[in-house]
Amino acid sequence: MFNAIHDWDQKCTHTISKRSLPAYLEIFLCYPGALLFGWVGMILIWPPVLYYLRGTNGVILLLSSAAIGQGINRLAKNIVQRDRPTPPSPSPVRHFPVRVPDRHATGDGPSFPSGDSMAAGVVGATIYFILATGGSSSWSSPPQLAFLLTLWGMIGRMYYHCHYFLDTIFGAMIGIASSLTAQRMRLLEPAEFIIAVPLFIVWMSVSKSLAKMVRRVFIESS
């Protein structure tokens, strides 16, 4: 069964990762999706967008969702320890470089689940919830279109051989679930959010040790 799932995952991944696109299509369809949902995008790009849609509360909602998602994602990455995809051979044409993290470089090195897809799920779902509740009168399109941002991130990460298909699916699901959780929680006040930042940093450090313990007990000992 696991072999069948793995083979299916490979085929779905190669549907995108084996393709080559002209530069003008790659820079619009794939390249931004591979980059905009990393740390730089989640700190410098998407907070202003959410501020426009719902002011300070929109920014706090986005960052709270991302913190929940990243906390879960980091733990899962270090438990599963999946290797990154091997680029297809012959290598398809890529006009723009995207760095693929080394598995052992940081806590986010392993491939499963995709952290960028998780962030894309957070962005898409948070914008959807805000628009669906009347967050911006200037938006006339269906709020469901916000989830195209999630798909954008998933495709970009597969196109540049950063993740497998299932990595992106599970990452996006974690992000959407995290945004839904943040929606149902009491919104943090700005002062409370600032206090929560050190707690998040501590969890990022503790989760790696916790993952090692889980692997030792349930995986490596079996």
Secondary structure, 3 states (H helix, E strand, C coil): CHHHHHHHHHHHHHHHHCCCCCHHHHHHHCHHHHHCCCHHHHHHHHHHHHHHHHHHHHHHHHHHHHHHHHHHHHHHHHHHCCCCCCCCCCCCCCCCCCCCCCCCCCCCCCCCCCHHHHHHHHHHHHHHHHHHCCCCCCCCCCHHHHHHHHHHHHHHHHHCCCCCHHHHHHHHHHHHHHHHHHHHCCCCCHHHHHHHHHHHHHHHHHHHHHHHHHHHHHHCCC
